Every structure is written in C-alpha cells, then in structure tokens.
C-alpha cells in the first residue's frame, strides 16, 4: 500500500502546526487520523480549494487531485475516518 502522498501531507501539516507550537500529528493515532480527515474536508471546500476564486482552474484541479489522493490513502489505512466533502 502506497501512502507517500499522505505522508507528505502529514509532514506539511506538522510544519505548520510547529509554527503554532501545536503537537505533531501521527498516522498511528486514531484521533490524529480523524483530525487529518477534518483538515482534508476543510481544504476540499470550494472556497478554500479555489482561494475564494483567486486561483486558476489548473491549480485548483491540481490541488483537488492531490487532496483526493490523500483522502483515499487515509481511508485505506483507516476506514473508520469520516469525510463530508470526500465521498
């Protein structure tokens, strides 16, 4: 099972969390996996995905594909996580 994109996403999220002195997220923790699912849901909302319409369509599509891939990888390792924007 390949989770390379998910691992990269977690690393990016943890770099941001470090700036705000928050504990890093781990794929080994069920609560952290749900937090990641919630982050992905938030990022997939139309307003966030397109930066309120400021991004070109090609960039939005690239972000969307990456987030869908991350969500699928997360769902593969933990089928219990709940998504709302990703079906």
matplotlib code that plots the C-alpha trace (Angstrom):
import matplotlib.pyplot as plt

x = [0.0, 1.5, 0.8, 3.6, 1.2, -0.4, 2.9, 3.9, 0.6, 1.1, 4.7, 3.4, 0.6, 3.1, 5.4, 2.5, 1.5, 5.1, 4.9, 1.9, 3.5, 1.0, 1.8, 2.6, 0.0, 0.7, -0.8, -0.5, -3.1, -6.8, -7.7, -4.9, -6.2, -9.6, -8.1, -6.3, -9.6, -11.2, -8.3, -8.8, -12.5, -11.8, -9.3, -11.8, -14.5, -15.0, -13.9, -10.7, -9.9, -10.1, -8.9, -12.2, -11.9, -8.4, -6.6, -6.5, -8.6, -5.5, -4.1, -7.5, -7.7, -4.1, -4.9, -8.2, -6.5, -3.8, -6.3, -8.5, -5.4, -4.5, -8.1, -8.1, -4.8, -6.0, -9.3, -7.3, -5.3, -8.3, -11.8, -13.4, -12.4, -15.3, -15.3, -18.0, -16.5, -14.8, -17.3]
y = [0.0, 3.4, 6.3, 8.6, 11.4, 11.1, 11.1, 14.3, 15.9, 15.0, 16.4, 19.7, 19.9, 19.2, 22.0, 24.4, 23.1, 23.5, 27.2, 27.5, 25.3, 22.5, 18.8, 17.0, 14.7, 10.9, 8.4, 5.9, 7.8, 7.4, 10.9, 12.4, 10.5, 12.0, 15.4, 14.9, 13.9, 17.0, 19.1, 17.5, 18.2, 21.8, 22.1, 20.5, 23.1, 25.2, 28.4, 27.0, 24.9, 27.9, 30.6, 32.3, 32.1, 33.6, 30.6, 29.5, 26.4, 24.3, 25.0, 24.2, 20.9, 20.0, 20.8, 18.8, 15.7, 15.8, 16.1, 13.3, 11.1, 11.9, 11.2, 7.9, 6.9, 7.9, 5.9, 2.9, 2.8, 3.7, 3.0, 4.5, 8.1, 10.3, 12.6, 15.0, 16.7, 13.5, 10.7]
z = [0.0, -1.1, 1.3, 0.0, -0.7, 2.7, 4.4, 2.6, 3.5, 7.2, 7.1, 5.6, 8.2, 11.0, 9.8, 10.0, 13.5, 14.7, 13.9, 16.2, 18.9, 18.4, 18.9, 15.6, 14.1, 13.8, 11.5, 14.3, 16.4, 15.6, 16.8, 14.7, 11.6, 12.2, 12.6, 9.2, 7.7, 9.0, 7.6, 4.2, 4.3, 5.1, 2.3, -0.1, 0.5, -2.7, -1.0, 0.3, -2.7, -5.0, -2.5, -3.0, -6.8, -6.9, -8.2, -11.9, -12.7, -13.4, -9.9, -8.3, -10.2, -9.2, -5.5, -5.8, -7.2, -4.5, -1.7, -3.1, -3.3, 0.3, 1.4, -0.4, 1.2, 4.6, 4.1, 3.0, 6.2, 8.4, 7.0, 10.1, 9.4, 8.5, 5.5, 4.4, 1.3, 0.1, -0.7]

ax = plt.figure().add_subplot(projection="3d")
ax.plot(x, y, z, "-o")
ax.set_aspect("equal")
plt.show()
